[in-house]
Amino acid sequence: MTETAASSSKGRPVRKSNAGIFARMALFVRQVIGELKKVVAPTRSELINYTVVVLVFVGIMMLIVTLLDLAFGTAVGWVFSGTGATNR
């Protein structure tokens, strides 16, 4: 954030070098409130869509990690003991 934007919240210029700790904290709180007013909550359908996308992605990643774990476990078993994971 530029110095001008940071110091001109609601028309109250606060210079960083001359401002006390409480003035800087008040400026920070005003900026946080200003940013929170810009937040837009998703609609119900968007929220459901995002949730489904995340769950599908996590499922795919679990499948990939499971297959890689099985492949590396079999390879390590074959290299170090001469048997694979299925030959126990």
C-alpha positions as CSV (number, residue, x, y, z in Angstrom):
1,M,0.0,0.0,0.0
2,T,1.4,3.4,-0.9
3,E,2.2,6.0,1.8
4,T,-0.6,8.2,0.4
5,A,-3.2,5.5,0.6
6,A,-2.1,4.4,4.0
7,S,-2.2,7.9,5.5
8,S,-5.4,9.2,4.0
9,S,-8.0,6.8,5.5
10,K,-11.2,8.7,5.9
11,G,-9.5,12.1,5.3
12,R,-7.4,11.9,8.5
13,P,-3.8,12.1,7.4
14,V,-1.5,10.4,9.8
15,R,2.3,10.7,9.3
16,K,4.1,7.6,10.1
17,S,7.1,9.3,11.7
18,N,4.9,11.6,14.0
19,A,2.1,9.2,14.8
20,G,1.9,7.5,18.1
21,I,1.3,3.8,18.6
22,F,-2.4,4.3,19.2
23,A,-2.8,6.5,16.1
24,R,-1.2,3.8,14.0
25,M,-3.3,1.1,15.6
26,A,-6.5,3.1,14.9
27,L,-5.4,3.6,11.2
28,F,-4.8,-0.1,11.0
29,V,-8.2,-0.9,12.4
30,R,-9.9,1.6,10.0
31,Q,-8.1,0.0,7.0
32,V,-9.1,-3.5,8.1
33,I,-12.7,-2.5,8.4
34,G,-12.5,-0.8,5.0
35,E,-11.2,-4.0,3.5
36,L,-13.7,-6.2,5.2
37,K,-16.5,-4.1,3.7
38,K,-15.2,-5.1,0.2
39,V,-15.6,-8.9,0.9
40,V,-18.4,-10.6,-1.0
41,A,-19.8,-13.9,0.4
42,P,-20.5,-16.6,-2.1
43,T,-24.0,-17.6,-2.9
44,R,-25.3,-21.1,-1.8
45,S,-24.9,-22.6,-5.3
46,E,-21.4,-21.2,-5.6
47,L,-20.5,-22.6,-2.1
48,I,-21.8,-26.0,-3.1
49,N,-20.0,-25.9,-6.4
50,Y,-16.7,-25.0,-4.7
51,T,-17.2,-27.7,-2.1
52,V,-17.7,-30.4,-4.8
53,V,-14.7,-29.2,-6.7
54,V,-12.5,-29.4,-3.6
55,L,-13.8,-32.9,-2.6
56,V,-13.2,-34.2,-6.1
57,F,-9.7,-32.8,-6.2
58,V,-8.9,-34.3,-2.8
59,G,-10.2,-37.7,-3.9
60,I,-8.1,-37.6,-7.1
61,M,-5.0,-36.6,-5.1
62,M,-5.6,-39.4,-2.6
63,L,-5.8,-41.9,-5.5
64,I,-2.6,-40.6,-7.0
65,V,-0.7,-40.8,-3.7
66,T,-2.1,-44.3,-3.0
67,L,-1.0,-45.6,-6.4
68,L,2.5,-44.0,-6.0
69,D,2.8,-45.4,-2.5
70,L,1.9,-48.9,-3.7
71,A,4.3,-48.6,-6.7
72,F,7.2,-47.3,-4.6
73,G,6.5,-49.9,-1.8
74,T,6.5,-52.7,-4.4
75,A,9.7,-51.4,-6.0
76,V,11.5,-51.1,-2.6
77,G,10.4,-54.6,-1.6
78,W,11.6,-56.0,-4.9
79,V,15.0,-54.2,-4.8
80,F,15.9,-54.9,-1.2
81,S,14.2,-58.3,-0.4
82,G,13.7,-59.8,-3.8
83,T,9.9,-59.9,-3.3
84,G,7.2,-57.4,-4.1
85,A,4.4,-56.2,-1.8
86,T,2.1,-59.0,-3.1
87,N,4.6,-61.9,-2.4
88,R,4.5,-61.7,1.4
